[in-house]
Amino acid sequence: MGQSYAIFGAGPGGLYTAWRLLAGGMLQPGDTLKLYEWGTYDFDGTGDNRQPAGRICSHHYLDEDSATYIEIGGMRFIEWSGEQYEPGTNDQKPAKGHRLVTKTIHEVGLYPDVVDFLTTDDPLYYLRGEHFYEQDLKSNGGSVTAPYNTPGNNEAPPNDLFTHISDLITGTNVLNFRSQQCRFYADGTLPGTFNSFVYNPGDTASNVGYWNVFYDQAGGEGFSYAADGGGYNSNVINWNAANAAVYNGEFAPGGAFKTIAGGYSRLFVELYRKALEAAGTDVSFELHQGTRLHSIWMEGDAIKFRLADRSDPYKPTGDTALEADVAFLAMPPNAVDIVAQATRFDPTPGRTDFLNEAGVANYLGSVIEQPSYKVAMFFETCWWENSKYPPKLEAQIDTPDGKKTTTKSVFGPTITDLPLRQVYYFGDNALPGDQGKPVYGLLASYDDMRNVGFWRGLELSVEERRETAIPRDLQPLEGGRKASEQMERMLLLQLAKLHYGDPNAANEIPAPLSTVFMDWGLNPFGAGYHAWGAHYDIADVMQQVRAPARLAGVEGAKVYLIGSAFSNDQAWVEGAFCTAESVLVDCLGMSPLIDTSVYPLICGGSG
Ligand SMILES: Cc1cc2nc3c(=O)[nH]c(=O)nc-3n(C[C@H](O)[C@H](O)[C@H](O)COP(=O)(O)OP(=O)(O)OC[C@H]3O[C@@H](n4cnc5c(N)ncnc54)[C@H](O)[C@@H]3O)c2cc1C
């Protein structure tokens, strides 16, 4: 009898695991691998279903594969050069970038299609009713002061304030390598220079809330400038200050982001295809879409589970439980919690209900959910280029001969304190050969946290009553949903303020050809991304939560939890790949896909 493997969730983490198990030679003839996915993704290119996978979704105009598209989920990665260290740093700094994502893109043959997804060197801001460009701030040699009463800080971009707060928290600690960062998360302390009425030098940094310490150091106005000007409310919530201090700064304008021509979803279609190809005829590999994990538990050493159909997702199908030798829960904590709910109030004797065991529940609760929202609009013209306050879509990049050149592969963002929060300009990115007339894409709102509620209130038109309870609305599994007239008009109103400084200009913006929204706060995702909570030893959580049944006391249980939520890169596909790879290597004995000597996959190991 062969070994049976089950993966629940065909998002980035689940697809990566399937591909690695099959292409990495782990599965032997006679073994079976079943991949179950609650949604139905367009792996076969028919265009009938939404683009893959999980929290990635490249939405094409009129669902035509080659037409202009906007990423309504994750959109970019940071390329890794393949070197261990940054050149010229005497091996003191590791080379930057998403190592597993870059390596995987090479392995599945998509590297020729990698293109720039750059951020502008000179973002437009519209904050507290004032327009300004970043290069016009005083610290950049201009005359502008941002409209926040935070002397000194308001003369520089908000990113400088983030860096300043990070430096205050981390002090003289050298945190270039992941291993150094992991140690700081585990037992780093506030430095001797830390000057505060609330905290003392030597306090454990990971037991401090980031919002708390930001307010403590920068006051309400400093905090508001960082929150508004940074673009992401999720970066300034009360998360783990040790982790936040290291992480913030990654979103700085000018980062060398890349994506895949035709949409980031292509990577996940390709992972699925390559997994299928690697299975060949010797290993049975089945994808079951529209099927969710309903419940899971251990009976002795056996992993038992039940499934449910998408049409009735909370009722189990069949009378008997199924079994697998190895199981992966490749889903975010909200989805895990929906699974855990099925057995939470049903203490059947003889079972270990590991997801509901107190220690596991505590570690599952170690991350804060960050709802996020995107609204995509398509137009016949790129009207923003000729507006009163146009985005400056240019960036300087290095050429191979060490010089600088200006590129226009730049997508934004524009940042505002209006509920739009961030705007990205996709423009006409149809693939060469697309037959349609030019269509220009605008990611009109990329927002998170409390702004999600603002847009959610506009999802139904003023004529409609709600017919589906919000927890049962599985919109993100369906793909972008058509915006109501009111949502469209609210977007135009705010875009008019942003780009013309005049709400009446809403009538001058051409009518959109199509507008769709994606509400990542809904089930089953519950969040766009996650942040580590304060008062946790992140390194220990990462090590333990990936084997939840073991954490609940069942030694040797081969049930694993993977995904970006419990990783070092919680807002990135890289995080999902790293947790999956850590399980494949540490628990199942596979050889790592990359050299991990200066790049521990997760914290808490020997690295
Ligand atoms: C707005 C936004 C912007 C982002 N930007 C970027 C970016 O630019 N670059 C980047 O790298 N990352 C970005 N991310 C993050 C990235 O999308 C995630 O980190 C990544 O998708 C996580 O993969 P995962 O496999 O952990 O989980 P998910 O992508 O959430 O996949 C989980 C899968 O499990 C399925 N599922 C849930 N419950 C069940 C069940 N009971 N049974 C079966 N299947 C189930 C879900 O349907 C889903 O397909 C962004 C995310 C959002 C929302």
The ligand as an SDF file (V2000), in Angstrom:
LIG
                    3D

 53 58  0  0  0  0  0  0  0  0999 V2000
   -4.6050   42.6880   -1.4530 C   0  0  0  0  0  0  0  0  0  0  0  0
   -3.4330   41.7720   -1.3020 C   0  0  0  0  0  0  0  0  0  0  0  0
   -2.1900   42.1640   -1.7600 C   0  0  0  0  0  0  0  0  0  0  0  0
   -1.0980   41.3110   -1.6430 C   0  0  0  0  0  0  0  0  0  0  0  0
    0.0910   41.6550   -2.2230 N   0  0  0  0  0  0  0  0  0  0  0  0
    1.0590   40.7170   -2.3630 C   0  0  0  0  0  0  0  0  0  0  0  0
    2.1490   40.9180   -3.2460 C   0  0  0  0  0  0  0  0  0  0  0  0
    2.2370   41.9310   -3.9350 O   0  0  0  0  0  0  0  0  0  0  0  0
    3.0850   39.9440   -3.3190 N   0  0  0  0  0  0  0  0  0  0  0  0
    3.0030   38.7800   -2.6080 C   0  0  0  0  0  0  0  0  0  0  0  0
    3.8910   37.9310   -2.7120 O   0  0  0  0  0  0  0  0  0  0  0  0
    1.9430   38.5470   -1.8000 N   0  0  0  0  0  0  0  0  0  0  0  0
    0.9690   39.4780   -1.6800 C   0  0  0  0  0  0  0  0  0  0  0  0
   -0.1340   39.2270   -0.9220 N   0  0  0  0  0  0  0  0  0  0  0  0
   -0.1300   38.0600   -0.0160 C   0  0  0  0  0  0  0  0  0  0  0  0
   -0.3100   36.7310   -0.7250 C   0  0  0  0  0  0  0  0  0  0  0  0
   -1.4300   36.7850   -1.5590 O   0  0  0  0  0  0  0  0  0  0  0  0
   -0.4730   35.6570    0.3370 C   0  0  0  0  0  0  0  0  0  0  0  0
    0.6280   35.7080    1.2100 O   0  0  0  0  0  0  0  0  0  0  0  0
   -0.5580   34.2510   -0.2660 C   0  0  0  0  0  0  0  0  0  0  0  0
   -1.6440   34.1390   -1.1440 O   0  0  0  0  0  0  0  0  0  0  0  0
   -0.6920   33.2560    0.8580 C   0  0  0  0  0  0  0  0  0  0  0  0
   -0.7940   31.9550    0.3510 O   0  0  0  0  0  0  0  0  0  0  0  0
   -1.3670   30.8060    1.2840 P   0  0  0  0  0  0  0  0  0  0  0  0
   -1.2420   29.5430    0.5240 O   0  0  0  0  0  0  0  0  0  0  0  0
   -0.7470   30.9240    2.6080 O   0  0  0  0  0  0  0  0  0  0  0  0
   -2.9060   31.1610    1.5280 O   0  0  0  0  0  0  0  0  0  0  0  0
   -4.0960   31.5930    0.5560 P   0  0  0  0  0  0  0  0  0  0  0  0
   -3.6100   32.3680   -0.6090 O   0  0  0  0  0  0  0  0  0  0  0  0
   -5.0850   32.2560    1.4340 O   0  0  0  0  0  0  0  0  0  0  0  0
   -4.6840   30.2080    0.0340 O   0  0  0  0  0  0  0  0  0  0  0  0
   -5.4550   29.3860    0.8680 C   0  0  0  0  0  0  0  0  0  0  0  0
   -6.3590   28.4930    0.0130 C   0  0  0  0  0  0  0  0  0  0  0  0
   -7.0780   27.6120    0.8560 O   0  0  0  0  0  0  0  0  0  0  0  0
   -8.4270   27.5190    0.3830 C   0  0  0  0  0  0  0  0  0  0  0  0
   -9.2480   27.0540    1.5110 N   0  0  0  0  0  0  0  0  0  0  0  0
   -9.6520   27.7530    2.5970 C   0  0  0  0  0  0  0  0  0  0  0  0
  -10.3460   26.9510    3.4220 N   0  0  0  0  0  0  0  0  0  0  0  0
  -10.3630   25.7250    2.8620 C   0  0  0  0  0  0  0  0  0  0  0  0
  -10.9010   24.4680    3.2510 C   0  0  0  0  0  0  0  0  0  0  0  0
  -11.5570   24.3110    4.4260 N   0  0  0  0  0  0  0  0  0  0  0  0
  -10.7330   23.4040    2.4410 N   0  0  0  0  0  0  0  0  0  0  0  0
  -10.0690   23.5440    1.2410 C   0  0  0  0  0  0  0  0  0  0  0  0
   -9.5480   24.7140    0.8260 N   0  0  0  0  0  0  0  0  0  0  0  0
   -9.6820   25.7890    1.6390 C   0  0  0  0  0  0  0  0  0  0  0  0
   -8.7110   28.9160   -0.0810 C   0  0  0  0  0  0  0  0  0  0  0  0
   -9.8190   28.9630   -0.9400 O   0  0  0  0  0  0  0  0  0  0  0  0
   -7.3930   29.2790   -0.7760 C   0  0  0  0  0  0  0  0  0  0  0  0
   -7.3720   28.8680   -2.1130 O   0  0  0  0  0  0  0  0  0  0  0  0
   -1.2460   40.0570   -1.0050 C   0  0  0  0  0  0  0  0  0  0  0  0
   -2.5060   39.6720   -0.5350 C   0  0  0  0  0  0  0  0  0  0  0  0
   -3.5900   40.5110   -0.6940 C   0  0  0  0  0  0  0  0  0  0  0  0
   -4.9350   40.0430   -0.2360 C   0  0  0  0  0  0  0  0  0  0  0  0
  1  2  1  0
  2  3  1  0
  2 52  2  0
  3  4  2  0
  4  5  1  0
  4 50  1  0
  5  6  2  0
  6  7  1  0
  6 13  1  0
  7  8  2  0
  7  9  1  0
  9 10  1  0
 10 11  2  0
 10 12  1  0
 12 13  2  0
 13 14  1  0
 14 15  1  0
 14 50  1  0
 15 16  1  0
 16 17  1  0
 16 18  1  0
 18 19  1  0
 18 20  1  0
 20 21  1  0
 20 22  1  0
 22 23  1  0
 23 24  1  0
 24 25  2  0
 24 26  1  0
 24 27  1  0
 27 28  1  0
 28 29  2  0
 28 30  1  0
 28 31  1  0
 31 32  1  0
 32 33  1  0
 33 34  1  0
 33 48  1  0
 34 35  1  0
 35 36  1  0
 35 46  1  0
 36 37  1  0
 36 45  1  0
 37 38  2  0
 38 39  1  0
 39 40  1  0
 39 45  2  0
 40 41  1  0
 40 42  2  0
 42 43  1  0
 43 44  2  0
 44 45  1  0
 46 47  1  0
 46 48  1  0
 48 49  1  0
 50 51  2  0
 51 52  1  0
 52 53  1  0
M  END
$$$$
